Amino acid sequence: MPFNQLLVVYLISLLLVLLPSFGLSKLFKKAGHESWKAYVPFYNTWIMQEIAQRPKHWVFWQFIPVVGWFITPGIFIEFAKVFCRFSFLDHAAASLLAPFYFPWLANHKDARFIGAEGVKKHKKPGWREWVDAAIFAVIAATLIRTFIFEAYTIPSSSMEKTLLVRDFLFVSKFSYGPRIPNTPLSVPFVHNYLPSVNTKSYSTLIELPYIRWFAAPVKRNDCVVFNFPAGDTVIHRPEFESANPYYDIKRRAAAGSETDQYILANPDEFPVVGHPLDKTDNYIKRCVGIAGDSLKIVDGIVYINNKPGYVSPTAATYYTFKTKNNLQIDEDFLREAGIALNMESGSPDFSAWQDGIYHINLTLPELEILKKLPAVDATSIIKEVARGDAGSESLFPYYDVAHAWTVDNYGSIWIPKKGGTVTLNAETYPMYERAIRTYEGNTLENRNGAYFINGQQTNTYTFKMDYYWMMGDNRHKSQDSRFWGFVPESAVVGKAWMIWFSYDNGPRWKRLFNIIK
């Protein structure tokens, strides 16, 4: 953790124990202690534990980063009890509003010191036991979810056949260092919308800058969960959100799409919603390129720094093939041979075309199975590769029709690295403008070929963060960096670690507790 971040953490801890001191000083006096002790940070909580006859080692727990923030309110609650304050409202006020609560309590006519012995005589109602236990569970689970690991569900087929739809994962927050939430005022256990009421689950009243503790870089070929970078603005309807990104709609509308022009012209029917980065939708992809890499795709093969990149044995791509004598086969025949197929509507892994020609999505091991099937003409198997200008207008950085990039023939492109400098020109400006402006918080203008960053003319920019290039293993069924560009380190949530459950018309027992590679 950088020193400046550690300083902020302990400054917050210091304020937590110091701000209530004015009220505590009067209460200390009532309890038979010198009032000046209330003004000495952390010594005051030691005295509180002494008065309440509670474990003094709690005081040392306050020095654990962030965890200590939750220990201090617990000490305050125990101290309030020795002044005969046992109600739920009193304890909520002592923990959340201590700078105001303790001065009020010190001057309240009913505040009487009963000591630790008096506290022992008080019996807590049964419902309070449940409420207190629930609050403790929520706080503990929130800390675990924020700093250690989080559960995640695979919602789409973009990572098949590495990860399957309805795989349930544990995502390690420690792998790259836990990230402090940008929006700490948030409902626990939900992401960006509250279920049923369908409103935002968080408040932007307090927004923190990007902070990551014990930071470690993402490694090439890791399976990574991250916040969708282009999801900061979305159409808030189920069929849109990050599945049909707002910025794509704007580009299509500008290109003349009447459907998209109608969507943008009717915000009541298609409401536009903004999210801070930590509340954009979660994605999971494989990191194929790390900061500083040069990446290109040639005939569907990813090259990193001019060398072929890693190909997962579970990565899938489409092929066409013919059967011998136009023999008819179906998905059941292929499944019996050992080929896994997802026949989801709109994007099936297998379909018949005409004259015995078939279209199929395969991993490399499954390709070898297909070649050996007696019904299949192995010499007819052809890997599908998108060529020409097919789809180039929808690919990042959206301007490169001259090169006619496709999902299978793309780049090359340099992935920004912290401390790395790029020269701004007509070629690079569209590629890096969003990183400079949105992710790194600068103003950026292009005035007829002259570039101004934060009001100063310049033709270079030095990046403040590392960036990554993420792609799905299911290359032809993945919305990934080819469509929306770089993933900043500030968007990284954690590393996909283990499948703890998997379900598809019943548990997929063989997938349980598999470590993700």
C-alpha positions as a Python dict, from the first residue, in 0.01 Angstrom:
ca = {
    (1, 'M'): (0, 0, 0),
    (2, 'P'): (151, 341, -95),
    (3, 'F'): (244, 562, 199),
    (4, 'N'): (-4, 837, 105),
    (5, 'Q'): (-291, 584, 103),
    (6, 'L'): (-180, 442, 439),
    (7, 'L'): (-168, 798, 573),
    (8, 'V'): (-529, 858, 465),
    (9, 'V'): (-643, 533, 628),
    (10, 'Y'): (-490, 625, 964),
    (11, 'L'): (-608, 985, 939),
    (12, 'I'): (-964, 852, 915),
    (13, 'S'): (-896, 620, 1213),
    (14, 'L'): (-759, 916, 1410),
    (15, 'L'): (-1065, 1130, 1336),
    (16, 'L'): (-1299, 848, 1440),
    (17, 'V'): (-1154, 837, 1791),
    (18, 'L'): (-1081, 1211, 1825),
    (19, 'L'): (-1400, 1383, 1705),
    (20, 'P'): (-1622, 1253, 1992),
    (21, 'S'): (-1366, 1371, 2253),
    (22, 'F'): (-1559, 1678, 2372),
    (23, 'G'): (-1850, 1462, 2488),
    (24, 'L'): (-1627, 1180, 2607),
    (25, 'S'): (-1430, 1412, 2835),
    (26, 'K'): (-1741, 1486, 3043),
    (27, 'L'): (-1841, 1120, 3051),
    (28, 'F'): (-1489, 1019, 3163),
    (29, 'K'): (-1524, 1259, 3454),
    (30, 'K'): (-1858, 1103, 3552),
    (31, 'A'): (-1691, 761, 3543),
    (32, 'G'): (-1411, 876, 3777),
    (33, 'H'): (-1134, 939, 3523),
    (34, 'E'): (-951, 1257, 3429),
    (35, 'S'): (-1124, 1437, 3141),
    (36, 'W'): (-795, 1506, 2954),
    (37, 'K'): (-763, 1135, 2871),
    (38, 'A'): (-1052, 1171, 2624),
    (39, 'Y'): (-837, 1395, 2402),
    (40, 'V'): (-552, 1145, 2356),
    (41, 'P'): (-630, 935, 2045),
    (42, 'F'): (-649, 559, 2107),
    (43, 'Y'): (-558, 607, 2473),
    (44, 'N'): (-917, 727, 2506),
    (45, 'T'): (-1050, 400, 2364),
    (46, 'W'): (-819, 212, 2604),
    (47, 'I'): (-982, 398, 2893),
    (48, 'M'): (-1328, 325, 2751),
    (49, 'Q'): (-1251, -46, 2746),
    (50, 'E'): (-1115, -21, 3101),
    (51, 'I'): (-1433, 150, 3224),
    (52, 'A'): (-1655, -100, 3044),
    (53, 'Q'): (-1431, -391, 3154),
    (54, 'R'): (-1412, -511, 2795),
    (55, 'P'): (-1107, -674, 2626),
    (56, 'K'): (-834, -415, 2581),
    (57, 'H'): (-688, -593, 2280),
    (58, 'W'): (-975, -440, 2083),
    (59, 'V'): (-777, -115, 2095),
    (60, 'F'): (-496, -272, 1893),
    (61, 'W'): (-740, -404, 1634),
    (62, 'Q'): (-816, -41, 1552),
    (63, 'F'): (-477, -19, 1382),
    (64, 'I'): (-567, -281, 1120),
    (65, 'P'): (-636, -83, 798),
    (66, 'V'): (-1010, -40, 735),
    (67, 'V'): (-1102, -325, 974),
    (68, 'G'): (-1019, -85, 1255),
    (69, 'W'): (-1290, 152, 1133),
    (70, 'F'): (-1545, -111, 1232),
    (71, 'I'): (-1383, -187, 1568),
    (72, 'T'): (-1403, 172, 1695),
    (73, 'P'): (-1786, 193, 1676),
    (74, 'G'): (-1801, -134, 1871),
    (75, 'I'): (-1594, 23, 2149),
    (76, 'F'): (-1828, 325, 2147),
    (77, 'I'): (-2132, 100, 2185),
    (78, 'E'): (-1981, -83, 2484),
    (79, 'F'): (-1898, 251, 2645),
    (80, 'A'): (-2252, 385, 2596),
    (81, 'K'): (-2384, 83, 2787),
    (82, 'V'): (-2210, 188, 3110),
    (83, 'F'): (-2427, 500, 3103),
    (84, 'C'): (-2744, 289, 3088),
    (85, 'R'): (-2797, 328, 2714),
    (86, 'F'): (-2921, -4, 2573),
    (87, 'S'): (-3169, 89, 2302),
    (88, 'F'): (-3109, 9, 1937),
    (89, 'L'): (-3126, 381, 1849),
    (90, 'D'): (-2866, 466, 2113),
    (91, 'H'): (-2627, 206, 1980),
    (92, 'A'): (-2684, 311, 1618),
    (93, 'A'): (-2615, 673, 1714),
    (94, 'A'): (-2305, 581, 1917),
    (95, 'S'): (-2158, 390, 1623),
    (96, 'L'): (-2260, 617, 1335),
    (97, 'L'): (-2293, 965, 1491),
    (98, 'A'): (-2042, 955, 1778),
    (99, 'P'): (-1921, 1319, 1745),
    (100, 'F'): (-2279, 1434, 1808),
    (101, 'Y'): (-2411, 1152, 2024),
    (102, 'F'): (-2159, 1164, 2308),
    (103, 'P'): (-2189, 1541, 2370),
    (104, 'W'): (-2567, 1493, 2377),
    (105, 'L'): (-2534, 1200, 2616),
    (106, 'A'): (-2295, 1392, 2845),
    (107, 'N'): (-2555, 1664, 2892),
    (108, 'H'): (-2862, 1439, 2908),
    (109, 'K'): (-3038, 1441, 3246),
    (110, 'D'): (-3104, 1066, 3234),
    (111, 'A'): (-2742, 970, 3163),
    (112, 'R'): (-2624, 793, 3476),
    (113, 'F'): (-2312, 590, 3524),
    (114, 'I'): (-2396, 229, 3614),
    (115, 'G'): (-2054, 78, 3544),
    (116, 'A'): (-1969, -263, 3409),
    (117, 'E'): (-2156, -440, 3691),
    (118, 'G'): (-2477, -258, 3596),
    (119, 'V'): (-2432, -363, 3233),
    (120, 'K'): (-2405, -729, 3336),
    (121, 'K'): (-2746, -707, 3506),
    (122, 'H'): (-2915, -589, 3189),
    (123, 'K'): (-3079, -862, 2979),
    (124, 'K'): (-3104, -794, 2607),
    (125, 'P'): (-3443, -873, 2442),
    (126, 'G'): (-3449, -1171, 2209),
    (127, 'W'): (-3517, -960, 1902),
    (128, 'R'): (-3206, -749, 1976),
    (129, 'E'): (-2994, -1062, 1979),
    (130, 'W'): (-3113, -1137, 1626),
    (131, 'V'): (-3070, -779, 1505),
    (132, 'D'): (-2720, -746, 1650),
    (133, 'A'): (-2619, -1082, 1503),
    (134, 'A'): (-2756, -978, 1162),
    (135, 'I'): (-2568, -647, 1168),
    (136, 'F'): (-2245, -825, 1262),
    (137, 'A'): (-2299, -1075, 979),
    (138, 'V'): (-2359, -798, 725),
    (139, 'I'): (-2046, -609, 832),
    (140, 'A'): (-1831, -924, 828),
    (141, 'A'): (-1965, -1034, 488),
    (142, 'T'): (-1914, -685, 345),
    (143, 'L'): (-1551, -682, 460),
    (144, 'I'): (-1492, -1029, 312),
    (145, 'R'): (-1663, -930, -14),
    (146, 'T'): (-1462, -609, -43),
    (147, 'F'): (-1117, -727, 62),
    (148, 'I'): (-1090, -1107, 26),
    (149, 'F'): (-1323, -1273, -226),
    (150, 'E'): (-1661, -1230, -392),
    (151, 'A'): (-1906, -1470, -549),
    (152, 'Y'): (-1981, -1418, -917),
    (153, 'T'): (-2208, -1587, -1171),
    (154, 'I'): (-2128, -1640, -1540),
    (155, 'P'): (-2416, -1469, -1727),
    (156, 'S'): (-2314, -1524, -2092),
    (157, 'S'): (-2128, -1762, -2320),
    (158, 'S'): (-1834, -1532, -2400),
    (159, 'M'): (-1589, -1748, -2199),
    (160, 'E'): (-1714, -2087, -2313),
    (161, 'K'): (-1587, -2344, -2313),
    (162, 'T'): (-1356, -2240, -2031),
    (163, 'L'): (-1642, -2109, -1818),
    (164, 'L'): (-2004, -2201, -1878),
    (165, 'V'): (-2325, -2008, -1831),
    (166, 'R'): (-2444, -2060, -1470),
    (167, 'D'): (-2099, -2139, -1338),
    (168, 'F'): (-2071, -1986, -991),
    (169, 'L'): (-1723, -1854, -912),
    (170, 'F'): (-1516, -1726, -626),
    (171, 'V'): (-1323, -1416, -735),
    (172, 'S'): (-1004, -1341, -542),
    (173, 'K'): (-965, -976, -442),
    (174, 'F'): (-617, -1041, -300),
    (175, 'S'): (-468, -1145, -635),
    (176, 'Y'): (-439, -786, -758),
    (177, 'G'): (-497, -611, -425),
    (178, 'P'): (-835, -512, -278),
    (179, 'R'): (-988, -200, -434),
    (180, 'I'): (-1157, 54, -207),
    (181, 'P'): (-1514, 118, -332),
    (182, 'N'): (-1558, 448, -516),
    (183, 'T'): (-1910, 462, -373),
    (184, 'P'): (-1894, 349, -7),
    (185, 'L'): (-2257, 447, 56),
    (186, 'S'): (-2414, 138, -95),
    (187, 'V'): (-2669, -129, -6),
    (188, 'P'): (-2480, -449, 89),
    (189, 'F'): (-2479, -755, -140),
    (190, 'V'): (-2630, -586, -447),
    (191, 'H'): (-2440, -429, -733),
    (192, 'N'): (-2587, -130, -916),
    (193, 'Y'): (-2966, -171, -894),
    (194, 'L'): (-3198, -276, -614),
    (195, 'P'): (-3409, -578, -708),
    (196, 'S'): (-3785, -533, -748),
    (197, 'V'): (-3782, -152, -712),
    (198, 'N'): (-3518, -128, -989),
    (199, 'T'): (-3352, 189, -856),
    (200, 'K'): (-2985, 260, -788),
    (201, 'S'): (-2842, 68, -493),
    (202, 'Y'): (-2588, 334, -402),
    (203, 'S'): (-2547, 705, -333),
    (204, 'T'): (-2286, 934, -490),
    (205, 'L'): (-2298, 1171, -192),
    (206, 'I'): (-1950, 1040, -108),
    (207, 'E'): (-1722, 937, -395),
    (208, 'L'): (-1364, 823, -336),
    (209, 'P'): (-1079, 831, -588),
    (210, 'Y'): (-925, 509, -718),
    (211, 'I'): (-735, 340, -433),
    (212, 'R'): (-597, -14, -438),
    (213, 'W'): (-405, -166, -149),
    (214, 'F'): (-117, -412, -190),
    (215, 'A'): (-154, -365, -565),
    (216, 'A'): (-20, -635, -798),
    (217, 'P'): (-43, -625, -1179),
    (218, 'V'): (-272, -851, -1378),
    (219, 'K'): (-74, -1131, -1539),
    (220, 'R'): (-104, -1223, -1903),
    (221, 'N'): (-363, -1501, -1960),
    (222, 'D'): (-535, -1457, -1622),
    (223, 'C'): (-914, -1488, -1617),
    (224, 'V'): (-1017, -1148, -1479),
    (225, 'V'): (-1340, -999, -1345),
    (226, 'F'): (-1362, -624, -1409),
    (227, 'N'): (-1611, -342, -1433),
    (228, 'F'): (-1722, -282, -1791),
    (229, 'P'): (-1528, 36, -1881),
    (230, 'A'): (-1784, 165, -2132),
    (231, 'G'): (-2070, 98, -1889),
    (232, 'D'): (-2051, 437, -1720),
    (233, 'T'): (-2353, 543, -1927),
    (234, 'V'): (-2626, 294, -2022),
    (235, 'I'): (-2986, 269, -2138),
    (236, 'H'): (-3164, 140, -1830),
    (237, 'R'): (-3372, -137, -1981),
    (238, 'P'): (-3308, -512, -1961),
    (239, 'E'): (-3238, -551, -2334),
    (240, 'F'): (-2984, -266, -2326),
    (241, 'E'): (-2756, -195, -2025),
    (242, 'S'): (-2404, -322, -2115),
    (243, 'A'): (-2535, -583, -2361),
    (244, 'N'): (-2623, -305, -2606),
    (245, 'P'): (-2394, -21, -2492),
    (246, 'Y'): (-2509, 340, -2501),
    (247, 'Y'): (-2199, 456, -2689),
    (248, 'D'): (-2261, 198, -2963),
    (249, 'I'): (-2614, 331, -2996),
    (250, 'K'): (-2482, 687, -3029),
    (251, 'R'): (-2236, 586, -3301),
    (252, 'R'): (-2501, 396, -3496),
    (253, 'A'): (-2740, 690, -3464),
    (254, 'A'): (-2472, 927, -3595),
    (255, 'A'): (-2417, 689, -3888),
    (256, 'G'): (-2788, 716, -3979),
    (257, 'S'): (-2961, 431, -3795),
    (258, 'E'): (-3322, 542, -3755),
    (259, 'T'): (-3386, 286, -3481),
    (260, 'D'): (-3101, 422, -3269),
    (261, 'Q'): (-3200, 781, -3343),
    (262, 'Y'): (-3548, 699, -3210),
    (263, 'I'): (-3399, 549, -2892),
    (264, 'L'): (-3193, 859, -2820),
    (265, 'A'): (-3485, 1090, -2899),
    (266, 'N'): (-3714, 921, -2643),
    (267, 'P'): (-3542, 927, -2302),
    (268, 'D'): (-3869, 862, -2115),
    (269, 'E'): (-3905, 529, -2292),
    (270, 'F'): (-3529, 460, -2300),
    (271, 'P'): (-3389, 628, -1985),
    (272, 'V'): (-3016, 707, -1981),
    (273, 'V'): (-2841, 626, -1650),
    (274, 'G'): (-2484, 701, -1541),
    (275, 'H'): (-2274, 484, -1310),
    (276, 'P'): (-1939, 538, -1134),
    (277, 'L'): (-1679, 287, -1248),
    (278, 'D'): (-1718, 49, -953),
    (279, 'K'): (-2093, 24, -1022),
    (280, 'T'): (-2077, -59, -1392),
    (281, 'D'): (-2167, -416, -1486),
    (282, 'N'): (-1916, -691, -1407),
    (283, 'Y'): (-1750, -869, -1699),
    (284, 'I'): (-1518, -1168, -1705),
    (285, 'K'): (-1260, -1222, -1981),
    (286, 'R'): (-907, -1349, -2028),
    (287, 'C'): (-629, -1091, -2017),
    (288, 'V'): (-447, -1155, -2344),
    (289, 'G'): (-239, -836, -2338),
    (290, 'I'): (-83, -652, -2045),
    (291, 'A'): (43, -295, -2011),
    (292, 'G'): (320, -217, -2260),
    (293, 'D'): (236, -503, -2497),
    (294, 'S'): (188, -460, -2868),
    (295, 'L'): (-106, -672, -2986),
    (296, 'K'): (-244, -779, -3320),
    (297, 'I'): (-475, -1051, -3447),
    (298, 'V'): (-398, -1230, -3773),
    (299, 'D'): (-650, -1481, -3910),
    (300, 'G'): (-792, -1528, -3562),
    (301, 'I'): (-453, -1584, -3393),
    (302, 'V'): (-351, -1329, -3128),
    (303, 'Y'): (9, -1211, -3149),
    (304, 'I'): (173, -1044, -2847),
    (305, 'N'): (490, -851, -2929),
    (306, 'N'): (496, -1035, -3266),
    (307, 'K'): (481, -1381, -3106),
    (308, 'P'): (173, -1609, -3103),
    (309, 'G'): (-11, -1572, -2775),
    (310, 'Y'): (-137, -1839, -2540),
    (311, 'V'): (-441, -2035, -2657),
    (312, 'S'): (-644, -2201, -2385),
    (313, 'P'): (-734, -2563, -2468),
    (314, 'T'): (-1092, -2464, -2385),
    (315, 'A'): (-1095, -2161, -2620),
    (316, 'A'): (-1349, -2203, -2901),
    (317, 'T'): (-1388, -2068, -3253),
    (318, 'Y'): (-1611, -2144, -3552),
    (319, 'Y'): (-1540, -2388, -3835),
    (320, 'T'): (-1730, -2512, -4138),
    (321, 'F'): (-1721, -2872, -4255),
    (322, 'K'): (-1895, -3114, -4490),
    (323, 'T'): (-2016, -3466, -4431),
    (324, 'K'): (-1941, -3755, -4662),
    (325, 'N'): (-2213, -3810, -4923),
    (326, 'N'): (-2412, -3519, -4773),
    (327, 'L'): (-2496, -3734, -4471),
    (328, 'Q'): (-2732, -3563, -4225),
    (329, 'I'): (-2606, -3528, -3866),
    (330, 'D'): (-2742, -3340, -3564),
    (331, 'E'): (-2620, -3202, -3231),
    (332, 'D'): (-2709, -3524, -3045),
    (333, 'F'): (-2475, -3718, -3272),
    (334, 'L'): (-2193, -3472, -3200),
    (335, 'R'): (-2256, -3468, -2826),
    (336, 'E'): (-2235, -3847, -2814),
    (337, 'A'): (-1896, -3815, -2984),
    (338, 'G'): (-1777, -3590, -2700),
    (339, 'I'): (-1833, -3240, -2844),
    (340, 'A'): (-2005, -2999, -2602),
    (341, 'L'): (-2254, -2768, -2772),
    (342, 'N'): (-2445, -2466, -2649),
    (343, 'M'): (-2758, -2435, -2862),
    (344, 'E'): (-2877, -2105, -2712),
    (345, 'S'): (-3124, -1916, -2925),
    (346, 'G'): (-2969, -1666, -3167),
    (347, 'S'): (-2614, -1798, -3139),
    (348, 'P'): (-2601, -2179, -3148),
    (349, 'D'): (-2272, -2367, -3152),
    (350, 'F'): (-2396, -2590, -3434),
    (351, 'S'): (-2618, -2533, -3736),
    (352, 'A'): (-2677, -2684, -4080),
    (353, 'W'): (-2631, -2465, -4386),
    (354, 'Q'): (-2689, -2638, -4719),
    (355, 'D'): (-2560, -2931, -4928),
    (356, 'G'): (-2415, -3110, -4628),
    (357, 'I'): (-2224, -2804, -4505),
    (358, 'Y'): (-2227, -2739, -4131),
    (359, 'H'): (-2124, -2452, -3904),
    (360, 'I'): (-1978, -2544, -3561),
    (361, 'N'): (-1802, -2382, -3263),
    (362, 'L'): (-1510, -2596, -3140),
    (363, 'T'): (-1213, -2608, -2907),
    (364, 'L'): (-888, -2750, -3045),
    (365, 'P'): (-937, -3090, -2869),
    (366, 'E'): (-1293, -3103, -3007),
    (367, 'L'): (-1159, -3023, -3354),
    (368, 'E'): (-948, -3339, -3333),
    (369, 'I'): (-1259, -3539, -3238),
    (370, 'L'): (-1447, -3397, -3537),
    (371, 'K'): (-1167, -3487, -3778),
    (372, 'K'): (-1185, -3853, -3670),
    (373, 'L'): (-1561, -3898, -3712),
    (374, 'P'): (-1632, -4142, -3999),
    (375, 'A'): (-1925, -3929, -4122),
    (376, 'V'): (-1712, -3614, -4157),
    (377, 'D'): (-1493, -3519, -4452),
    (378, 'A'): (-1185, -3411, -4258),
    (379, 'T'): (-1036, -3236, -4561),
    (380, 'S'): (-1335, -3001, -4578),
    (381, 'I'): (-1288, -2851, -4231),
    (382, 'I'): (-1212, -2478, -4262),
    (383, 'K'): (-1160, -2229, -3982),
    (384, 'E'): (-1389, -1929, -4025),
    (385, 'V'): (-1207, -1598, -4044),
    (386, 'A'): (-1372, -1256, -4080),
    (387, 'R'): (-1201, -1063, -4360),
    (388, 'G'): (-1245, -739, -4551),
    (389, 'D'): (-1426, -452, -4380),
    (390, 'A'): (-1686, -670, -4210),
    (391, 'G'): (-1786, -493, -3889),
    (392, 'S'): (-1495, -248, -3885),
    (393, 'E'): (-1722, 45, -3798),
    (394, 'S'): (-1824, -128, -3471),
    (395, 'L'): (-1468, -212, -3363),
    (396, 'F'): (-1250, 0, -3137),
    (397, 'P'): (-1132, 267, -3213),
    (398, 'Y'): (-1424, 302, -3461),
    (399, 'Y'): (-1244, 511, -3721),
    (400, 'D'): (-1012, 265, -3888),
    (401, 'V'): (-1208, 184, -4204),
    (402, 'A'): (-889, 239, -4404),
    (403, 'H'): (-727, -64, -4242),
    (404, 'A'): (-1054, -261, -4249),
    (405, 'W'): (-994, -430, -3914),
    (406, 'T'): (-1213, -726, -3824),
    (407, 'V'): (-1257, -945, -3516),
    (408, 'D'): (-1009, -1192, -3671),
    (409, 'N'): (-766, -947, -3834),
    (410, 'Y'): (-704, -660, -3597),
    (411, 'G'): (-432, -414, -3504),
    (412, 'S'): (-157, -374, -3424),
    (413, 'I'): (-226, -168, -3114),
    (414, 'W'): (-9, -58, -2819),
    (415, 'I'): (-156, -116, -2472),
    (416, 'P'): (-84, 184, -2244),
    (417, 'K'): (156, 136, -1955),
    (418, 'K'): (201, 354, -1645),
    (419, 'G'): (485, 593, -1721),
    (420, 'G'): (465, 516, -2094),
    (421, 'T'): (432, 809, -2333),
    (422, 'V'): (232, 824, -2654),
    (423, 'T'): (257, 1083, -2930),
    (424, 'L'): (-80, 1236, -3016),
    (425, 'N'): (-170, 1252, -3384),
    (426, 'A'): (-461, 1169, -3612),
    (427, 'E'): (-386, 796, -3577),
    (428, 'T'): (-343, 777, -3200),
    (429, 'Y'): (-593, 1037, -3077),
    (430, 'P'): (-907, 822, -3133),
    (431, 'M'): (-729, 524, -2980),
    (432, 'Y'): (-627, 684, -2650),
    (433, 'E'): (-865, 977, -2601),
    (434, 'R'): (-1106, 789, -2371),
    (435, 'A'): (-819, 663, -2153),
    (436, 'I'): (-675, 1015, -2123),
    (437, 'R'): (-1005, 1191, -2068),
    (438, 'T'): (-1236, 948, -1888),
    (439, 'Y'): (-1013, 699, -1706),
    (440, 'E'): (-733, 939, -1608),
    (441, 'G'): (-949, 1248, -1547),
    (442, 'N'): (-802, 1504, -1786),
    (443, 'T'): (-961, 1754, -2020),
    (444, 'L'): (-858, 1679, -2376),
    (445, 'E'): (-932, 1882, -2688),
    (446, 'N'): (-845, 1845, -3054),
    (447, 'R'): (-840, 2192, -3211),
    (448, 'N'): (-782, 2131, -3580),
    (449, 'G'): (-496, 1893, -3515),
    (450, 'A'): (-356, 2080, -3214),
    (451, 'Y'): (-400, 1888, -2888),
    (452, 'F'): (-468, 2049, -2551),
    (453, 'I'): (-457, 1856, -2222),
    (454, 'N'): (-586, 2045, -1920),
    (455, 'G'): (-566, 2364, -2123),
    (456, 'Q'): (-199, 2321, -2222),
    (457, 'Q'): (-98, 2250, -2580),
    (458, 'T'): (104, 1931, -2619),
    (459, 'N'): (160, 1649, -2864),
    (460, 'T'): (244, 1379, -2605),
    (461, 'Y'): (80, 1218, -2304),
    (462, 'T'): (232, 1005, -2025),
    (463, 'F'): (-10, 753, -1874),
    (464, 'K'): (-79, 738, -1500),
    (465, 'M'): (-218, 382, -1495),
    (466, 'D'): (-163, 41, -1649),
    (467, 'Y'): (-417, -91, -1899),
    (468, 'Y'): (-511, -437, -2019),
    (469, 'W'): (-659, -603, -2327),
    (470, 'M'): (-935, -849, -2241),
    (471, 'M'): (-1086, -1109, -2476),
    (472, 'G'): (-1330, -1395, -2435),
    (473, 'D'): (-1214, -1752, -2499),
    (474, 'N'): (-1525, -1797, -2715),
    (475, 'R'): (-1378, -1557, -2969),
    (476, 'H'): (-1672, -1526, -3210),
    (477, 'K'): (-1932, -1486, -2932),
    (478, 'S'): (-1756, -1233, -2714),
    (479, 'Q'): (-1806, -859, -2667),
    (480, 'D'): (-1456, -765, -2555),
    (481, 'S'): (-1171, -518, -2599),
    (482, 'R'): (-1199, -543, -2977),
    (483, 'F'): (-1530, -358, -2939),
    (484, 'W'): (-1466, -115, -2652),
    (485, 'G'): (-1091, -90, -2601),
    (486, 'F'): (-864, -89, -2301),
    (487, 'V'): (-948, -190, -1945),
    (488, 'P'): (-784, 46, -1693),
    (489, 'E'): (-635, -100, -1376),
    (490, 'S'): (-894, 100, -1182),
    (491, 'A'): (-1168, -122, -1331),
    (492, 'V'): (-1010, -454, -1225),
    (493, 'V'): (-1215, -635, -960),
    (494, 'G'): (-1022, -958, -908),
    (495, 'K'): (-902, -1290, -1047),
    (496, 'A'): (-1148, -1570, -1119),
    (497, 'W'): (-1024, -1842, -888),
    (498, 'M'): (-1256, -2141, -844),
    (499, 'I'): (-1592, -2277, -962),
    (500, 'W'): (-1778, -2355, -640),
    (501, 'F'): (-2103, -2459, -810),
    (502, 'S'): (-2239, -2511, -1160),
    (503, 'Y'): (-2592, -2573, -1276),
    (504, 'D'): (-2770, -2656, -1600),
    (505, 'N'): (-3091, -2858, -1560),
    (506, 'G'): (-2925, -2995, -1250),
    (507, 'P'): (-2581, -2969, -1088),
    (508, 'R'): (-2278, -3016, -1315),
    (509, 'W'): (-2091, -3222, -1058),
    (510, 'K'): (-1765, -3251, -1255),
    (511, 'R'): (-1721, -2873, -1254),
    (512, 'L'): (-1753, -2827, -878),
    (513, 'F'): (-1438, -2692, -706),
    (514, 'N'): (-1242, -2672, -1030),
    (515, 'I'): (-958, -2419, -1021),
    (516, 'I'): (-989, -2177, -1313),
    (517, 'K'): (-696, -2168, -1557),
}
